Amino acid sequence: MPKYSFIAEAADTLSPGETTSARGTLSAPSPEAARKTVEASLRSRGYEPTEGITVTPN
């Protein structure tokens, strides 16, 4: 399965006005699948993606 790097900006849903960024790598069948995985992971941690997620092949 291909590897992708990602960078994401997200808002903290428990502390309005607070934002964070996340970056890393993951394996996924496509860039869209990688983006959806990152979105789900952020939401499960109490964050809402804001500026979109940049996904690039590794």
CHARMM internal coordinates of N, CA and C (Angstrom, degrees):
IC EDIT
DIST 1 N 1 CA 1.4534
DIST 1 CA 1 C 1.5369
ANGL 1 N 1 CA 1 C 108.32
DIST 1 C 2 N 1.3231
ANGL 1 CA 1 C 2 N 118.27
DIHE 1 N 1 CA 1 C 2 N 137.32
DIST 2 N 2 CA 1.4674
ANGL 1 C 2 N 2 CA 121.07
DIHE 1 CA 1 C 2 N 2 CA -179.09
DIST 2 CA 2 C 1.5261
ANGL 2 N 2 CA 2 C 112.50
DIHE 1 C 2 N 2 CA 2 C -64.93
DIST 2 C 3 N 1.3360
ANGL 2 CA 2 C 3 N 115.75
DIHE 2 N 2 CA 2 C 3 N 152.63
DIST 3 N 3 CA 1.4645
ANGL 2 C 3 N 3 CA 121.44
DIHE 2 CA 2 C 3 N 3 CA 175.65
DIST 3 CA 3 C 1.5219
ANGL 3 N 3 CA 3 C 109.23
DIHE 2 C 3 N 3 CA 3 C -103.09
DIST 3 C 4 N 1.3248
ANGL 3 CA 3 C 4 N 115.57
DIHE 3 N 3 CA 3 C 4 N 145.65
DIST 4 N 4 CA 1.4540
ANGL 3 C 4 N 4 CA 122.36
DIHE 3 CA 3 C 4 N 4 CA 179.09
DIST 4 CA 4 C 1.5211
ANGL 4 N 4 CA 4 C 109.56
DIHE 3 C 4 N 4 CA 4 C -132.27
DIST 4 C 5 N 1.3233
ANGL 4 CA 4 C 5 N 115.00
DIHE 4 N 4 CA 4 C 5 N 147.50
DIST 5 N 5 CA 1.4627
ANGL 4 C 5 N 5 CA 121.68
DIHE 4 CA 4 C 5 N 5 CA 171.32
DIST 5 CA 5 C 1.5215
ANGL 5 N 5 CA 5 C 107.10
DIHE 4 C 5 N 5 CA 5 C -100.40
DIST 5 C 6 N 1.3308
ANGL 5 CA 5 C 6 N 116.17
DIHE 5 N 5 CA 5 C 6 N 149.12
DIST 6 N 6 CA 1.4641
ANGL 5 C 6 N 6 CA 119.14
DIHE 5 CA 5 C 6 N 6 CA 178.23
DIST 6 CA 6 C 1.5160
ANGL 6 N 6 CA 6 C 110.86
DIHE 5 C 6 N 6 CA 6 C -139.09
DIST 6 C 7 N 1.3210
ANGL 6 CA 6 C 7 N 114.81
DIHE 6 N 6 CA 6 C 7 N 153.39
DIST 7 N 7 CA 1.4593
ANGL 6 C 7 N 7 CA 123.83
DIHE 6 CA 6 C 7 N 7 CA 170.38
DIST 7 CA 7 C 1.5180
ANGL 7 N 7 CA 7 C 105.48
DIHE 6 C 7 N 7 CA 7 C -134.21
DIST 7 C 8 N 1.3255
ANGL 7 CA 7 C 8 N 116.54
DIHE 7 N 7 CA 7 C 8 N 131.30
DIST 8 N 8 CA 1.4672
ANGL 7 C 8 N 8 CA 120.43
DIHE 7 CA 7 C 8 N 8 CA -178.07
DIST 8 CA 8 C 1.5223
ANGL 8 N 8 CA 8 C 110.48
DIHE 7 C 8 N 8 CA 8 C -137.72
DIST 8 C 9 N 1.3119
ANGL 8 CA 8 C 9 N 116.65
DIHE 8 N 8 CA 8 C 9 N 142.19
DIST 9 N 9 CA 1.4614
ANGL 8 C 9 N 9 CA 123.65
DIHE 8 CA 8 C 9 N 9 CA 170.90
DIST 9 CA 9 C 1.5198
ANGL 9 N 9 CA 9 C 106.95
DIHE 8 C 9 N 9 CA 9 C -105.76
DIST 9 C 10 N 1.3198
ANGL 9 CA 9 C 10 N 116.64
DIHE 9 N 9 CA 9 C 10 N 139.39
DIST 10 N 10 CA 1.4634
ANGL 9 C 10 N 10 CA 119.23
DIHE 9 CA 9 C 10 N 10 CA -177.05
DIST 10 CA 10 C 1.5220
ANGL 10 N 10 CA 10 C 110.95
DIHE 9 C 10 N 10 CA 10 C -146.85
DIST 10 C 11 N 1.3318
ANGL 10 CA 10 C 11 N 115.21
DIHE 10 N 10 CA 10 C 11 N 151.09
DIST 11 N 11 CA 1.4623
ANGL 10 C 11 N 11 CA 122.55
DIHE 10 CA 10 C 11 N 11 CA 177.37
DIST 11 CA 11 C 1.5262
ANGL 11 N 11 CA 11 C 108.83
DIHE 10 C 11 N 11 CA 11 C -98.95
DIST 11 C 12 N 1.3132
ANGL 11 CA 11 C 12 N 116.02
DIHE 11 N 11 CA 11 C 12 N 139.79
DIST 12 N 12 CA 1.4655
ANGL 11 C 12 N 12 CA 122.07
DIHE 11 CA 11 C 12 N 12 CA 177.58
DIST 12 CA 12 C 1.5233
ANGL 12 N 12 CA 12 C 107.88
DIHE 11 C 12 N 12 CA 12 C -77.92
DIST 12 C 13 N 1.3269
ANGL 12 CA 12 C 13 N 117.74
DIHE 12 N 12 CA 12 C 13 N 117.11
DIST 13 N 13 CA 1.4699
ANGL 12 C 13 N 13 CA 120.60
DIHE 12 CA 12 C 13 N 13 CA -177.08
DIST 13 CA 13 C 1.5221
ANGL 13 N 13 CA 13 C 112.39
DIHE 12 C 13 N 13 CA 13 C -74.41
DIST 13 C 14 N 1.3292
ANGL 13 CA 13 C 14 N 117.97
DIHE 13 N 13 CA 13 C 14 N -17.47
DIST 14 N 14 CA 1.4607
ANGL 13 C 14 N 14 CA 121.16
DIHE 13 CA 13 C 14 N 14 CA 179.59
DIST 14 CA 14 C 1.5251
ANGL 14 N 14 CA 14 C 112.74
DIHE 13 C 14 N 14 CA 14 C -92.15
DIST 14 C 15 N 1.3323
ANGL 14 CA 14 C 15 N 116.96
DIHE 14 N 14 CA 14 C 15 N -19.35
DIST 15 N 15 CA 1.4681
ANGL 14 C 15 N 15 CA 122.56
DIHE 14 CA 14 C 15 N 15 CA 179.17
DIST 15 CA 15 C 1.5241
ANGL 15 N 15 CA 15 C 108.35
DIHE 14 C 15 N 15 CA 15 C -129.86
DIST 15 C 16 N 1.3327
ANGL 15 CA 15 C 16 N 117.29
DIHE 15 N 15 CA 15 C 16 N 85.14
DIST 16 N 16 CA 1.4673
ANGL 15 C 16 N 16 CA 120.30
DIHE 15 CA 15 C 16 N 16 CA -178.02
DIST 16 CA 16 C 1.5296
ANGL 16 N 16 CA 16 C 111.55
DIHE 15 C 16 N 16 CA 16 C -52.54
DIST 16 C 17 N 1.3152
ANGL 16 CA 16 C 17 N 115.27
DIHE 16 N 16 CA 16 C 17 N 138.16
DIST 17 N 17 CA 1.4560
ANGL 16 C 17 N 17 CA 121.15
DIHE 16 CA 16 C 17 N 17 CA -179.41
DIST 17 CA 17 C 1.5205
ANGL 17 N 17 CA 17 C 113.16
DIHE 16 C 17 N 17 CA 17 C 92.86
DIST 17 C 18 N 1.3069
ANGL 17 CA 17 C 18 N 118.32
DIHE 17 N 17 CA 17 C 18 N -16.15
DIST 18 N 18 CA 1.4614
ANGL 17 C 18 N 18 CA 122.12
DIHE 17 CA 17 C 18 N 18 CA 178.73
DIST 18 CA 18 C 1.5231
ANGL 18 N 18 CA 18 C 109.58
DIHE 17 C 18 N 18 CA 18 C -89.27
DIST 18 C 19 N 1.3176
ANGL 18 CA 18 C 19 N 116.57
DIHE 18 N 18 CA 18 C 19 N 134.58
DIST 19 N 19 CA 1.4620
ANGL 18 C 19 N 19 CA 120.69
DIHE 18 CA 18 C 19 N 19 CA 176.99
DIST 19 CA 19 C 1.5253
ANGL 19 N 19 CA 19 C 109.41
DIHE 18 C 19 N 19 CA 19 C -126.89
DIST 19 C 20 N 1.2874
ANGL 19 CA 19 C 20 N 114.69
DIHE 19 N 19 CA 19 C 20 N 162.48
DIST 20 N 20 CA 1.4599
ANGL 19 C 20 N 20 CA 121.02
DIHE 19 CA 19 C 20 N 20 CA 177.48
DIST 20 CA 20 C 1.5185
ANGL 20 N 20 CA 20 C 108.70
DIHE 19 C 20 N 20 CA 20 C -146.32
DIST 20 C 21 N 1.3033
ANGL 20 CA 20 C 21 N 115.79
DIHE 20 N 20 CA 20 C 21 N 164.41
DIST 21 N 21 CA 1.4614
ANGL 20 C 21 N 21 CA 119.59
DIHE 20 CA 20 C 21 N 21 CA 174.12
DIST 21 CA 21 C 1.5211
ANGL 21 N 21 CA 21 C 108.15
DIHE 20 C 21 N 21 CA 21 C -124.72
DIST 21 C 22 N 1.3005
ANGL 21 CA 21 C 22 N 114.59
DIHE 21 N 21 CA 21 C 22 N 152.07
DIST 22 N 22 CA 1.4583
ANGL 21 C 22 N 22 CA 120.51
DIHE 21 CA 21 C 22 N 22 CA 179.37
DIST 22 CA 22 C 1.5160
ANGL 22 N 22 CA 22 C 107.95
DIHE 21 C 22 N 22 CA 22 C -134.43
DIST 22 C 23 N 1.3201
ANGL 22 CA 22 C 23 N 115.80
DIHE 22 N 22 CA 22 C 23 N 146.02
DIST 23 N 23 CA 1.4601
ANGL 22 C 23 N 23 CA 120.17
DIHE 22 CA 22 C 23 N 23 CA 175.56
DIST 23 CA 23 C 1.5109
ANGL 23 N 23 CA 23 C 108.31
DIHE 22 C 23 N 23 CA 23 C -146.65
DIST 23 C 24 N 1.3095
ANGL 23 CA 23 C 24 N 115.67
DIHE 23 N 23 CA 23 C 24 N 153.48
DIST 24 N 24 CA 1.4490
ANGL 23 C 24 N 24 CA 119.45
DIHE 23 CA 23 C 24 N 24 CA 179.41
DIST 24 CA 24 C 1.5100
ANGL 24 N 24 CA 24 C 111.06
DIHE 23 C 24 N 24 CA 24 C 172.92
DIST 24 C 25 N 1.3074
ANGL 24 CA 24 C 25 N 115.53
DIHE 24 N 24 CA 24 C 25 N -165.66
DIST 25 N 25 CA 1.4583
ANGL 24 C 25 N 25 CA 122.30
DIHE 24 CA 24 C 25 N 25 CA 178.06
DIST 25 CA 25 C 1.5198
ANGL 25 N 25 CA 25 C 109.21
DIHE 24 C 25 N 25 CA 25 C -131.01
DIST 25 C 26 N 1.3134
ANGL 25 CA 25 C 26 N 115.42
DIHE 25 N 25 CA 25 C 26 N 154.21
DIST 26 N 26 CA 1.4550
ANGL 25 C 26 N 26 CA 120.56
DIHE 25 CA 25 C 26 N 26 CA 176.11
DIST 26 CA 26 C 1.5120
ANGL 26 N 26 CA 26 C 109.56
DIHE 25 C 26 N 26 CA 26 C -157.00
DIST 26 C 27 N 1.3096
ANGL 26 CA 26 C 27 N 116.07
DIHE 26 N 26 CA 26 C 27 N 160.64
DIST 27 N 27 CA 1.4601
ANGL 26 C 27 N 27 CA 122.52
DIHE 26 CA 26 C 27 N 27 CA 175.23
DIST 27 CA 27 C 1.5171
ANGL 27 N 27 CA 27 C 108.14
DIHE 26 C 27 N 27 CA 27 C -99.01
DIST 27 C 28 N 1.3272
ANGL 27 CA 27 C 28 N 115.58
DIHE 27 N 27 CA 27 C 28 N 136.01
DIST 28 N 28 CA 1.4639
ANGL 27 C 28 N 28 CA 120.89
DIHE 27 CA 27 C 28 N 28 CA 179.19
DIST 28 CA 28 C 1.5247
ANGL 28 N 28 CA 28 C 108.01
DIHE 27 C 28 N 28 CA 28 C -157.06
DIST 28 C 29 N 1.3323
ANGL 28 CA 28 C 29 N 117.40
DIHE 28 N 28 CA 28 C 29 N 157.21
DIST 29 N 29 CA 1.4611
ANGL 28 C 29 N 29 CA 120.05
DIHE 28 CA 28 C 29 N 29 CA -179.09
DIST 29 CA 29 C 1.5318
ANGL 29 N 29 CA 29 C 113.90
DIHE 28 C 29 N 29 CA 29 C -71.36
DIST 29 C 30 N 1.3476
ANGL 29 CA 29 C 30 N 118.04
DIHE 29 N 29 CA 29 C 30 N -20.44
DIST 30 N 30 CA 1.4633
ANGL 29 C 30 N 30 CA 121.14
DIHE 29 CA 29 C 30 N 30 CA -179.01
DIST 30 CA 30 C 1.5236
ANGL 30 N 30 CA 30 C 109.44
DIHE 29 C 30 N 30 CA 30 C -157.21
DIST 30 C 31 N 1.3431
ANGL 30 CA 30 C 31 N 117.63
DIHE 30 N 30 CA 30 C 31 N 163.10
DIST 31 N 31 CA 1.4715
ANGL 30 C 31 N 31 CA 119.73
DIHE 30 CA 30 C 31 N 31 CA 176.69
DIST 31 CA 31 C 1.5322
ANGL 31 N 31 CA 31 C 112.12
DIHE 30 C 31 N 31 CA 31 C -59.25
DIST 31 C 32 N 1.3296
ANGL 31 CA 31 C 32 N 117.06
DIHE 31 N 31 CA 31 C 32 N -38.90
DIST 32 N 32 CA 1.4697
ANGL 31 C 32 N 32 CA 120.18
DIHE 31 CA 31 C 32 N 32 CA 179.88
DIST 32 CA 32 C 1.5293
ANGL 32 N 32 CA 32 C 110.69
DIHE 31 C 32 N 32 CA 32 C -64.67
DIST 32 C 33 N 1.3128
ANGL 32 CA 32 C 33 N 117.27
DIHE 32 N 32 CA 32 C 33 N -40.29
DIST 33 N 33 CA 1.4702
ANGL 32 C 33 N 33 CA 120.69
DIHE 32 CA 32 C 33 N 33 CA 177.57
DIST 33 CA 33 C 1.5286
ANGL 33 N 33 CA 33 C 109.98
DIHE 32 C 33 N 33 CA 33 C -64.70
DIST 33 C 34 N 1.3227
ANGL 33 CA 33 C 34 N 117.13
DIHE 33 N 33 CA 33 C 34 N -38.91
DIST 34 N 34 CA 1.4705
ANGL 33 C 34 N 34 CA 120.51
DIHE 33 CA 33 C 34 N 34 CA 177.70
DIST 34 CA 34 C 1.5193
ANGL 34 N 34 CA 34 C 110.13
DIHE 33 C 34 N 34 CA 34 C -62.73
DIST 34 C 35 N 1.3424
ANGL 34 CA 34 C 35 N 116.48
DIHE 34 N 34 CA 34 C 35 N -44.92
DIST 35 N 35 CA 1.4758
ANGL 34 C 35 N 35 CA 121.11
DIHE 34 CA 34 C 35 N 35 CA 179.51
DIST 35 CA 35 C 1.5259
ANGL 35 N 35 CA 35 C 110.99
DIHE 34 C 35 N 35 CA 35 C -60.35
DIST 35 C 36 N 1.3194
ANGL 35 CA 35 C 36 N 117.12
DIHE 35 N 35 CA 35 C 36 N -44.08
DIST 36 N 36 CA 1.4671
ANGL 35 C 36 N 36 CA 120.51
DIHE 35 CA 35 C 36 N 36 CA -179.65
DIST 36 CA 36 C 1.5243
ANGL 36 N 36 CA 36 C 111.46
DIHE 35 C 36 N 36 CA 36 C -65.95
DIST 36 C 37 N 1.3264
ANGL 36 CA 36 C 37 N 116.65
DIHE 36 N 36 CA 36 C 37 N -36.25
DIST 37 N 37 CA 1.4651
ANGL 36 C 37 N 37 CA 120.35
DIHE 36 CA 36 C 37 N 37 CA 177.92
DIST 37 CA 37 C 1.5237
ANGL 37 N 37 CA 37 C 110.50
DIHE 36 C 37 N 37 CA 37 C -65.28
DIST 37 C 38 N 1.3327
ANGL 37 CA 37 C 38 N 116.84
DIHE 37 N 37 CA 37 C 38 N -43.15
DIST 38 N 38 CA 1.4709
ANGL 37 C 38 N 38 CA 120.87
DIHE 37 CA 37 C 38 N 38 CA 178.65
DIST 38 CA 38 C 1.5288
ANGL 38 N 38 CA 38 C 110.24
DIHE 37 C 38 N 38 CA 38 C -63.64
DIST 38 C 39 N 1.3341
ANGL 38 CA 38 C 39 N 117.25
DIHE 38 N 38 CA 38 C 39 N -44.64
DIST 39 N 39 CA 1.4751
ANGL 38 C 39 N 39 CA 120.61
DIHE 38 CA 38 C 39 N 39 CA 177.90
DIST 39 CA 39 C 1.5244
ANGL 39 N 39 CA 39 C 110.96
DIHE 38 C 39 N 39 CA 39 C -57.74
DIST 39 C 40 N 1.3182
ANGL 39 CA 39 C 40 N 117.32
DIHE 39 N 39 CA 39 C 40 N -47.34
DIST 40 N 40 CA 1.4642
ANGL 39 C 40 N 40 CA 121.13
DIHE 39 CA 39 C 40 N 40 CA -178.85
DIST 40 CA 40 C 1.5208
ANGL 40 N 40 CA 40 C 110.72
DIHE 39 C 40 N 40 CA 40 C -63.48
DIST 40 C 41 N 1.3237
ANGL 40 CA 40 C 41 N 116.77
DIHE 40 N 40 CA 40 C 41 N -40.17
DIST 41 N 41 CA 1.4600
ANGL 40 C 41 N 41 CA 120.36
DIHE 40 CA 40 C 41 N 41 CA 179.96
DIST 41 CA 41 C 1.5291
ANGL 41 N 41 CA 41 C 111.05
DIHE 40 C 41 N 41 CA 41 C -64.68
DIST 41 C 42 N 1.3361
ANGL 41 CA 41 C 42 N 116.98
DIHE 41 N 41 CA 41 C 42 N -43.96
DIST 42 N 42 CA 1.4671
ANGL 41 C 42 N 42 CA 120.38
DIHE 41 CA 41 C 42 N 42 CA 178.59
DIST 42 CA 42 C 1.5318
ANGL 42 N 42 CA 42 C 110.88
DIHE 41 C 42 N 42 CA 42 C -61.72
DIST 42 C 43 N 1.3287
ANGL 42 CA 42 C 43 N 115.63
DIHE 42 N 42 CA 42 C 43 N -46.40
DIST 43 N 43 CA 1.4727
ANGL 42 C 43 N 43 CA 119.53
DIHE 42 CA 42 C 43 N 43 CA -178.93
DIST 43 CA 43 C 1.5309
ANGL 43 N 43 CA 43 C 111.55
DIHE 42 C 43 N 43 CA 43 C -62.85
DIST 43 C 44 N 1.3252
ANGL 43 CA 43 C 44 N 117.42
DIHE 43 N 43 CA 43 C 44 N -36.69
DIST 44 N 44 CA 1.4698
ANGL 43 C 44 N 44 CA 120.02
DIHE 43 CA 43 C 44 N 44 CA -179.67
DIST 44 CA 44 C 1.5213
ANGL 44 N 44 CA 44 C 111.36
DIHE 43 C 44 N 44 CA 44 C -67.68
DIST 44 C 45 N 1.3347
ANGL 44 CA 44 C 45 N 117.22
DIHE 44 N 44 CA 44 C 45 N -17.84
DIST 45 N 45 CA 1.4602
ANGL 44 C 45 N 45 CA 122.03
DIHE 44 CA 44 C 45 N 45 CA 179.18
DIST 45 CA 45 C 1.5278
ANGL 45 N 45 CA 45 C 112.61
DIHE 44 C 45 N 45 CA 45 C -100.89
DIST 45 C 46 N 1.3372
ANGL 45 CA 45 C 46 N 116.40
DIHE 45 N 45 CA 45 C 46 N 7.47
DIST 46 N 46 CA 1.4598
ANGL 45 C 46 N 46 CA 120.05
DIHE 45 CA 45 C 46 N 46 CA 177.04
DIST 46 CA 46 C 1.5166
ANGL 46 N 46 CA 46 C 114.77
DIHE 45 C 46 N 46 CA 46 C 89.47
DIST 46 C 47 N 1.3199
ANGL 46 CA 46 C 47 N 117.98
DIHE 46 N 46 CA 46 C 47 N 21.29
DIST 47 N 47 CA 1.4616
ANGL 46 C 47 N 47 CA 122.62
DIHE 46 CA 46 C 47 N 47 CA 178.89
DIST 47 CA 47 C 1.5170
ANGL 47 N 47 CA 47 C 110.10
DIHE 46 C 47 N 47 CA 47 C -118.77
DIST 47 C 48 N 1.3272
ANGL 47 CA 47 C 48 N 115.25
DIHE 47 N 47 CA 47 C 48 N 151.01
DIST 48 N 48 CA 1.4543
ANGL 47 C 48 N 48 CA 121.68
DIHE 47 CA 47 C 48 N 48 CA 176.74
DIST 48 CA 48 C 1.5292
ANGL 48 N 48 CA 48 C 107.97
DIHE 47 C 48 N 48 CA 48 C -119.11
DIST 48 C 49 N 1.3372
ANGL 48 CA 48 C 49 N 118.91
DIHE 48 N 48 CA 48 C 49 N 120.85
DIST 49 N 49 CA 1.4604
ANGL 48 C 49 N 49 CA 120.17
DIHE 48 CA 48 C 49 N 49 CA 178.94
DIST 49 CA 49 C 1.5302
ANGL 49 N 49 CA 49 C 110.67
DIHE 48 C 49 N 49 CA 49 C -56.58
DIST 49 C 50 N 1.3388
ANGL 49 CA 49 C 50 N 116.73
DIHE 49 N 49 CA 49 C 50 N 137.52
DIST 50 N 50 CA 1.4593
ANGL 49 C 50 N 50 CA 120.93
DIHE 49 CA 49 C 50 N 50 CA -177.35
DIST 50 CA 50 C 1.5245
ANGL 50 N 50 CA 50 C 112.98
DIHE 49 C 50 N 50 CA 50 C -112.66
DIST 50 C 51 N 1.2825
ANGL 50 CA 50 C 51 N 118.55
DIHE 50 N 50 CA 50 C 51 N -61.92
DIST 51 N 51 CA 1.4653
ANGL 50 C 51 N 51 CA 123.22
DIHE 50 CA 50 C 51 N 51 CA -173.55
DIST 51 CA 51 C 1.5146
ANGL 51 N 51 CA 51 C 113.19
DIHE 50 C 51 N 51 CA 51 C -87.48
DIST 51 C 52 N 1.2866
ANGL 51 CA 51 C 52 N 117.20
DIHE 51 N 51 CA 51 C 52 N 7.13
DIST 52 N 52 CA 1.4453
ANGL 51 C 52 N 52 CA 118.81
DIHE 51 CA 51 C 52 N 52 CA -175.50
DIST 52 CA 52 C 1.5172
ANGL 52 N 52 CA 52 C 109.91
DIHE 51 C 52 N 52 CA 52 C 91.58
DIST 52 C 53 N 1.2778
ANGL 52 CA 52 C 53 N 115.52
DIHE 52 N 52 CA 52 C 53 N 173.53
DIST 53 N 53 CA 1.4577
ANGL 52 C 53 N 53 CA 121.88
DIHE 52 CA 52 C 53 N 53 CA -176.50
DIST 53 CA 53 C 1.5238
ANGL 53 N 53 CA 53 C 107.53
DIHE 52 C 53 N 53 CA 53 C -124.00
DIST 53 C 54 N 1.3033
ANGL 53 CA 53 C 54 N 116.24
DIHE 53 N 53 CA 53 C 54 N 127.78
DIST 54 N 54 CA 1.4565
ANGL 53 C 54 N 54 CA 121.41
DIHE 53 CA 53 C 54 N 54 CA 177.09
DIST 54 CA 54 C 1.5178
ANGL 54 N 54 CA 54 C 108.63
DIHE 53 C 54 N 54 CA 54 C -94.38
DIST 54 C 55 N 1.3186
ANGL 54 CA 54 C 55 N 116.49
DIHE 54 N 54 CA 54 C 55 N 122.73
DIST 55 N 55 CA 1.4625
ANGL 54 C 55 N 55 CA 122.22
DIHE 54 CA 54 C 55 N 55 CA 179.87
DIST 55 CA 55 C 1.5165
ANGL 55 N 55 CA 55 C 107.90
DIHE 54 C 55 N 55 CA 55 C -122.10
DIST 55 C 56 N 1.3330
ANGL 55 CA 55 C 56 N 116.22
DIHE 55 N 55 CA 55 C 56 N 127.99
DIST 56 N 56 CA 1.4678
ANGL 55 C 56 N 56 CA 120.97
DIHE 55 CA 55 C 56 N 56 CA 178.65
DIST 56 CA 56 C 1.5286
ANGL 56 N 56 CA 56 C 109.67
DIHE 55 C 56 N 56 CA 56 C -130.56
DIST 56 C 57 N 1.3222
ANGL 56 CA 56 C 57 N 117.05
DIHE 56 N 56 CA 56 C 57 N 147.33
DIST 57 N 57 CA 1.4747
ANGL 56 C 57 N 57 CA 119.59
DIHE 56 CA 56 C 57 N 57 CA 177.12
DIST 57 CA 57 C 1.5199
ANGL 57 N 57 CA 57 C 110.27
DIHE 56 C 57 N 57 CA 57 C -62.81
DIST 57 C 58 N 1.2955
ANGL 57 CA 57 C 58 N 116.20
DIHE 57 N 57 CA 57 C 58 N 144.88
DIST 58 N 58 CA 1.4604
ANGL 57 C 58 N 58 CA 121.89
DIHE 57 CA 57 C 58 N 58 CA 179.68
DIST 58 CA 58 C 1.5020
ANGL 58 N 58 CA 58 C 110.10
DIHE 57 C 58 N 58 CA 58 C -96.38
END
COOR INIT
IC SEED 1 N 1 CA 1 C
IC BUILD
